Amino acid sequence: MTLSDYIQDPDRRDALLAALGTSKIALWQLATGWRGKRPSTGRAIAIEQHTDGLVPRWGTRPDLWDAPAKAA
């Protein structure tokens, strides 16, 4: 799931905002990549943790982490 998909649900979005201590605008900018904005390494990990893995770190920062290989 992408961060953009995840924050479509207002309850999940508000919980993530509280956990990350950020604003709706800042979260939207990260989710959409507005003007090249991406989460920092620590923020990508925090997003993964606070979404219970639904938004994986490699989904928000594929330049830093590769998605795990699918089992054959």
C-alpha positions as CSV (number, residue, x, y, z in Angstrom):
1,M,0.0,0.0,0.0
2,T,1.2,3.5,-0.8
3,L,1.3,6.3,1.8
4,S,-1.1,8.2,-0.4
5,D,-3.6,5.3,-0.2
6,Y,-3.1,4.9,3.5
7,I,-3.9,8.5,4.4
8,Q,-7.2,8.4,2.5
9,D,-8.8,7.1,5.6
10,P,-9.2,10.0,8.0
11,D,-8.8,8.0,11.2
12,R,-5.6,6.3,10.0
13,R,-4.3,9.6,8.7
14,D,-5.0,11.4,12.0
15,A,-3.4,8.6,14.0
16,L,-0.3,8.7,11.8
17,L,-0.1,12.5,12.1
18,A,-0.2,12.2,15.9
19,A,2.5,9.5,15.9
20,L,4.8,11.4,13.5
21,G,4.1,14.8,15.0
22,T,3.7,16.4,11.6
23,S,1.0,18.4,9.8
24,K,-1.6,17.3,7.2
25,I,0.2,19.4,4.6
26,A,3.6,17.9,5.3
27,L,2.2,14.4,5.3
28,W,0.4,15.0,2.0
29,Q,3.6,16.4,0.5
30,L,5.5,13.3,1.5
31,A,2.7,11.0,0.2
32,T,2.5,12.7,-3.2
33,G,6.2,13.5,-3.6
34,W,5.3,17.2,-4.0
35,R,8.3,19.1,-5.3
36,G,10.4,16.0,-4.8
37,K,9.7,15.7,-1.1
38,R,10.5,12.3,0.4
39,P,10.6,11.1,3.9
40,S,14.0,11.0,5.6
41,T,15.4,7.6,6.5
42,G,14.1,7.8,10.0
43,R,10.7,9.1,8.9
44,A,10.4,6.2,6.4
45,I,11.1,3.7,9.1
46,A,8.6,5.5,11.5
47,I,5.9,5.4,8.8
48,E,6.4,1.7,8.4
49,Q,6.3,1.1,12.1
50,H,3.2,3.3,12.7
51,T,1.3,1.8,9.8
52,D,2.0,-1.8,11.1
53,G,4.0,-2.4,7.9
54,L,1.2,-1.5,5.5
55,V,3.3,1.3,4.1
56,P,6.8,-0.3,3.9
57,R,10.0,1.7,4.0
58,W,10.9,0.6,0.5
59,G,7.6,2.0,-0.7
60,T,8.4,5.5,0.5
61,R,12.1,5.4,-0.2
62,P,12.9,2.8,-3.0
63,D,16.2,4.6,-3.5
64,L,17.4,3.4,-0.1
65,W,15.7,-0.1,0.3
66,D,14.8,-2.8,-2.2
67,A,11.5,-4.6,-1.9
68,P,12.0,-8.1,-0.7
69,A,12.2,-10.7,-3.4
70,K,8.9,-12.6,-3.9
71,A,9.0,-16.3,-3.1
72,A,8.9,-18.5,-6.2
